[in-house]
Amino acid sequence: MKETLEIDKAWRSFLNGSSIILLRGIIQDTLESFFTFVVKEGLSSQNPSTVPAYRTAQETQDLQRLSGVYTQEFQFNYKGQNFSAKLPSFSHSLRRTIGNENYNSRLDSGEKIVILSNSYTNFFIAARQLGFYRNDDAHKKYKINDTGYALGVASTALQIVELSPIEVRNQQSLSILKDNLGSLLKGILKKEDPSLNIMEDELEEEQKPSQNIDEVNEESNRLESLLTFFEEGKEDILEKADKFEALIDKINENIITMRNEYQVIVKKPSELNNSRKRLEKTESKSISSEVEESIEPIDMENNLSPMKEEFESPLTPQQALYEMLLLQKAMKRKFKCKNWENLAQGPFRELIIKEKIKNKEEFFKNQFIRNRYNENKHVMDELIESKLGEEFFGILSRLI
């Protein structure tokens, strides 16, 4: 079966040629970045270059020779407490040292050390798994056409790209992985076609029913009529889609308004106490004094607390690029702006990652961005003040 053979070839393509060179380079760059991070944050004073497993990992051209660095114990220190950890379990060792409750509290508040520790650990888990898959590719020469296994390889390769806290220097090189993914998905779609019954044989060519000319013409006419119908209704569908999008925006605005009003009420518990007392006074006419005396007043000041702001997870450079790309399309659709008028345009995205721009102030300090903004101020101001603009600058603040 040609389609199943394509699956075996497709997952192996992630582990050979240009793909594996790209992934190995990302792993080596992230290794260096991790040790720069722990030294800067005072978590280690160890020079990793003194460790043979680290030197081998940085110098090798063979992905499988990186395996030693994942089993190596490195020495770390947190506020005077020494601890050792392997890279794929670094955040778990740090959690034990800090204390589970304290660690979770810092994680919920988005503390940089804890967030980056988690990110690096998840990255090294994926990198180690890629080594296992590479070993399978080298030694298991028989066809492996299992959908789950193939998707596992692809998922691990893409995780390495997405979880690395450093910028992928050559974004064009990622097209290699995307081509591999496309080939794999095509093979899987053929294999997992729900219309196929794996327990039944396909009809032989001579058994397949043939159509006469009249039936073919009738089908052709039906198809032509259907295409005409869709073509005529296309504008109406697009118009309704725009109206629906506007309705969603309005609903979101109403939710924000309701939330703000709720927070105002929460800040004035005395007003709620007064309302409660008026309600109790009215209801007291219809209940007995005996029951009324048994009702304990509610302490609204202690029971109501301000709404906790939801913590948004941080973004690696690759994750942020994708989120900004989605925003660019949303802005173009809603505001009908040109690419050079778009707040999330490609050149801006590249500068944000390259210059590590984290907020609106830093964004406008960049000379290129400032010049383009001045040229298109009349359009960009509307985008900046919109909900989409708010989301855009929110992405900058979440960048690792």
N, C-alpha and C positions, 0 to 999 in steps of 0.2 A: 504493500500500500504506500503510494508515494507520499500521501499527506503525513503519515506517521514518521516516515524517514526524515521528513523536513523538520519535525520536532527535535529529533536527536541531533541533527546538524545545527539547528538554531540555538539550542542551549549551549552546545560546545563552542559556538562562535563567540560567546561572552568570555570564554576562557582561553582564547588564542588570538594571535595576531595583534592588530592595533588595539583591540578592546582590552586585552590583559596588560598591555604596556601602559595604557591610560589609567587603568585601575591601580596598577602597582605604583605608578607615580603619585596618585592621590593618597595612597596609604603611606608612602614614605614622607610626603609633605606633611601629612597630618600627624605622623609620629614626631617629627621635629616641632610642629606647632604645639603638641601636647606638653612636651618637656619645657618649652619656652613658657607656657601657661603656668605649670606647677612651680617653676622657679620664681616667676614674677609674683605669684600669689603667696609665696613663702611656704609652699607645701613641700618643697624639696630643695636641697642644696647639692644634690648629686649630679655630677656631670655624666650624662648617659653614654657619652663616647668612651668612657672607661669600661663599659659593659660590653663584652664581646658579642652578645646576641643583638645588641642595638647596632653596633658597627656593621655586623653582617647584614642586618635588615636594611640599612641605609646604602650599602655599597652593592648589593646584589642586583642582578638583572632577572633573577628567577623568583617568581612569586612564592614557590614552595619553601624557599630558604628564609622567608620571613617568619615561618612558624615558630622558630625558637624565641622570638621576642614576645610572643603571647604567653609562653609558659615561664618566662623569666620573672623572678621576684625583684621588684624595685623598692627602694627605701623612700619613705615619705614622712612628713612631720606636720601635725596640726596643733598649733598653740602649745608646743612643748611635748606633745604626745607622739612618740614614734610609732609608725606602723608600716608593714610591708604589704605589697599588693601586686597582683598580676594585672596587666592592662585591661583584659576583658572583665575584671571584677573590681576595678578601682573604686567606682562609686559605692559598691557594697562595703568595701573595707573602710572608706571614709565615713559611711553611715554608722558603722559599728563604733568608730572612734568618736564621732560627734555625739552619738546617741540618737536612737530612732525617732523619738518625739521632736527633738531639736532639729534634726535633719529634715523631717517632714514639714516643720514650720518654716524653715528657710526655703524649702522647695516651693511651698505654696506662695511665699512672698516674692519669689523670683530672684533670690540671691544669686549673684553671678557665679561664685565658686561652685555652688551646688548644681546649678543649671548646666554649666559647662562640663562639670564632672560627669553628669548623666549623659550628656551629648557625646563626649569622647568615649565613654564606656560602651554605649550602644554602637558606636562606630567600630570599635575594636572587636566587638562580638561579631559584627558583620564581616569584618576583614578576616578574622580567623575562620569563619564559615566558608568564605570564598576559597581559602586555602584547601579546605576539605574537598570542595567541589573540584578544584583544580587537580587534586590528587586522584579523584574518581575519573576525571577526563583522561589522565595520563595512563591509568592502569585498567580501566574497564572499557575495553575496545568493542564490546558488543553493543548493539543498539539499545538505548534507553529512551523509550517513547512515552514514558509516564507523564501525564499532564502536570500533576502536583510537583514532581521532581523538577521538571523543566521550569515551571513558574518559580520554584524556590531559588534556582540559579539566577534567573532574571531579577527577582526581587532583591536578592543579596547584592548583585552588581549595582542596581539602582540605589539601594540604601547607602552604599559607599559614597556615591555621588551626592546624595541628598543630606546625609548626616555629617559630612565633613564640615567643621566650622570654618574652613578656609575656602577662599575663592578658587573655583576651577579656572585656571589661567586661560585655557583655550576652549571657549564655549563651543566652537565649531567642531571640536573633537568629539563632543557628546553625540553628534549625529551618527557616529559609528554604533553607539549603544542603541540609539533609537531605531536604526535600520535592523539591528539584530532582534529587537523587541517586536518590530513589525512582522518580520519573517516568522518568529515564534508564534505570535498570536494568529497569524493566518493558518498555520499548521494546526493549532489547537482548535480553531473554529471549525475546520474541516473534520477533525477527529471527533469533536464533541457536539457535532450537529444533532440537535434533539429530534430531527425528522428521521434520523437513521436508527434502525433497530439492529443492535449488534448481534441478535440471535437469528436474524433473517438474512437470506441471501438477496443480493441485488438482482433485479430482473436482467436476464440476458438481453443482448442487443436485439435479437430477433423476436423476443417475447414482448418488448415494449410496444404498447399500442401506438399506431400511427394515426395522424390526422389527415383528413382530406382537405382539399383546397378551400371548400366552403367554410370549414371549421377554422382554418387558419385565417381566412379573411375576416370572419366574424370576431375572432380574438383580436386581430389587428385593429378593427374598427372600435372595439371596446376600449382597447388601450389608448387609441388616439383620442377618444371622447374623454377618457379619464385624465389624460395629460392636459387637454383643453380646459377641463373643469378646474384643475389645480392652477393652471396658468392664469385663468380669469379670477380665481379667488385669492391669488397670492397677495395682491395689494391689501385686500380686506383683512387677510390673516396677519400681515405685518402691522397694519394699523391697530388691530385688536391686541397684538402682542405689546405694542408701545403703550397702549392704554392700561394693559394689565401690569406692565412694569411700573407705570406711574402710580397705580393703585397700591402696589407693594411698597413703594417709597413712602406713600402717604401713611400707610399702616405703620411703617417703621417710625415715622415722625410722631405719630400718635402714641406709640409705645414709649418713646423717649419722654414725651410731654407728661404722660401718666406717671412714669417713674420719677420725674422731677417733682411733680405735685405730691407724690407719696412721700418723698424725702423731706419736703417742706412741712408736711403734716407731722412726720416723725420728730422733727426738730421742735414742735410745739405740742408736747404731750398734754399741757394744761388745757388746750382747746378741746382735746379729745375727752379729758376728764369732765369738762363742762357739758359736752354733748352727752356723755354717759349719764351724768347726773340728771339732765333734763329728761332723758329716756326713762330712767328709773322712776322719776317723779310721775310721769304720765302712766307708766305701767302699774304704779303702786295702787291706783284706783281700782284695778281689776284683780288684785291678788290680796290675800289676807295679810294682816300685819304680822302674823306668826311666821309666814313664809318669808316675808320681806326682811324680818330680823335675821333670818338664817342665811341670807345672801351676803357673802363677804365682798367688800369693794375690791376692784381690780386695780393694782398698782400699774398704771399705764406707762409710767416713766421707766419702771424696771423691765416691763415686758416688751416694750417696743425698742428696737435698736436700729440704727441707721443701716440701710441696705449695703451689704458688703460688695465692693466692686469686684467683678469677676476678673481673675488673673488670666491673661492671654499668654499662651506658650511662646517661647522665643523661637526665632527662625534662623536657620543656617543660611549662608549666602545663596545656595541653590534653591532653597525653599522660598526665600524672599523674592528672588528673580521671578519665580513662577507666579507668586501672589501678585506681584506688580504687573506682570503680563496680563493676568486676568482683569486687573483694574484698568489697564490701558484699553482693553476691548470694551469694558463696561462704560468707560468715559466716552469713547468714540461713538458707541451706540446711543447713549443718552444725550450727549451734547453735540453730536454731529461735528466734532472737531477734527482738524487735520492732525497728522502724526506729529508735526513740529509744534502744534499748539497743545498737545496732550501732556498732562502733568506726569504721566507714567511712561513717557516715550523711551525708546531704546537707549539713546545716548545718556539720558538721566539715570536709567537703571544701571548702566555700566559704571558711571561715575560714583553712584551711591555705594556699590560694592567695592570698587577700587579704592575710593577715598574714605571708606568706612563712615559714611554720613549717617548720623543717628537721630537727627531732629530737624525741625523746620529752619531753625536759625543757621545750622551748619549747611543745610541745603541751599539757602540763598546766599551764603558766603562764597560759594563756588562761582568763579567768574563766568565760566561758560553757561552755567544754569541761569545766572543773573542776567546775562546778555540776552539769552533766548526768552526769558520771562519778560524783559522790557520790550522786546519786539512783538510779543503776543499777549501783552498784559490784559487786554480787553476780554480775551477768551479765558486765559488761565485763572484770572481772579474768580470767575464763576465756578471753575472747577475746584479751586482751593477752598472756597466757602461751602461747597457741597458735602453731603454725607460721604461720597466717594473720596473726596479730598481728605476728609478726616481719617478715613480708612488708610489712605496712602501714607500719611505721616505717622499713623499708628504702626505701620509696617517698619518704618525706619527705627522707631523706638524699641522694636522687638528683635532687631538684628543682633546676632551673637558677635 
